[in-house]
């Protein structure tokens, strides 16, 4: 009986301490949380201040049909795709699908630039297999550059380029 009485007294003491902490803590906890949530918007560590409704318009998905030795048109609607002035294109993934009638290993990729020598990203993929290459930190293509697809093995490899635009 005495053991039960002592247990109830200890439990009551814990409940009293918990209740006192609950009454005293909110102001201190609020102040601590507020300092943890504050964002410093500095040049070295800029905070994103753009409205979320405008970010979807900066997503870029290009469709390219690559031909042997000829730059294939990369487009996101109509005509050649040029990185808009004042923006950089950050490529986060490139997906290559060789045609079904391909045999062996195929080389395909993308070029960018306005005049030779072009900058390129070339990949070796198995025929008939869609292969995706991802770049979490992104490949940056500067503004004013034309994006083209190219194939070194067989005509009509399909290349999908995904990324987003950022301000220069």
Residue pairs with C-beta under 8 A, 6 or more apart in sequence:
39 47
40 47
41 47
41 49
58 87
58 164
58 165
58 166
59 162
59 163
59 164
60 76
60 81
60 89
60 161
60 162
60 163
60 164
60 165
61 76
61 160
61 161
61 162
62 74
62 75
62 76
62 81
62 147
62 160
62 161
62 162
63 74
63 75
63 76
63 158
63 159
63 160
64 72
64 73
64 74
64 75
64 110
64 147
64 148
64 149
64 158
64 159
64 160
64 161
65 72
65 73
65 149
65 156
65 157
65 158
65 159
66 72
66 108
66 109
66 149
66 150
66 151
66 155
66 156
66 157
66 158
66 159
67 150
67 151
67 155
67 156
68 151
68 152
68 153
68 154
68 155
69 150
69 152
70 150
71 111
71 148
71 149
71 150
72 148
72 149
72 150
72 151
72 159
73 79
73 80
73 148
73 149
74 80
74 81
74 110
74 147
74 148
74 149
74 159
74 161
75 81
80 146
80 147
80 148
81 146
81 147
82 144
82 145
82 146
82 147
83 89
83 112
83 141
83 142
83 143
83 144
83 145
83 147
83 165
84 143
84 165
85 143
85 144
86 143
86 167
86 168
87 143
87 165
87 166
87 167
87 168
88 140
88 141
88 142
88 143
88 165
88 166
88 167
88 168
89 140
89 141
89 145
89 147
89 163
89 164
89 165
90 138
90 139
90 140
90 141
90 163
90 164
90 165
90 166
91 135
91 138
91 139
91 140
91 141
91 161
91 162
91 163
92 134
92 135
92 136
92 138
92 162
92 163
92 164
93 132
93 133
93 134
93 135
93 160
93 161
93 162
93 163
94 109
94 110
94 121
94 123
94 132
94 133
94 135
94 159
94 160
94 161
94 162
95 130
95 131
95 132
95 133
95 159
95 160
95 162
96 106
96 108
96 109
96 123
96 125
96 130
96 131
96 132
96 133
96 157
96 158
96 159
96 160
97 130
97 131
97 157
97 158
97 159
97 160
98 106
98 108
98 125
98 126
98 127
98 128
98 129
98 153
98 154
98 157
99 154
99 155
99 156
99 157
99 158
100 128
101 154
102 127
102 128
102 153
102 154
102 157
103 127
104 127
104 153
105 124
105 125
105 126
105 127
105 153
106 124
106 125
106 126
106 127
106 151
106 152
106 153
106 154
106 157
107 122
107 123
107 124
107 125
107 151
107 152
107 153
108 122
108 123
108 125
108 149
108 150
108 151
108 152
108 153
108 157
108 159
109 120
109 121
109 122
109 123
109 149
109 150
109 159
110 120
110 121
110 147
110 148
110 149
110 150
110 159
110 161
111 118
111 119
111 120
111 147
111 148
111 149
111 150
112 118
112 119
112 120
112 141
112 145
112 146
112 147
112 148
113 119
113 145
113 146
114 144
114 145
114 146
118 148
120 150
121 139
122 150
122 152
123 131
123 133
125 131
127 154
138 163
139 163
141 147
142 168
143 168
147 161
149 157
149 159
151 157
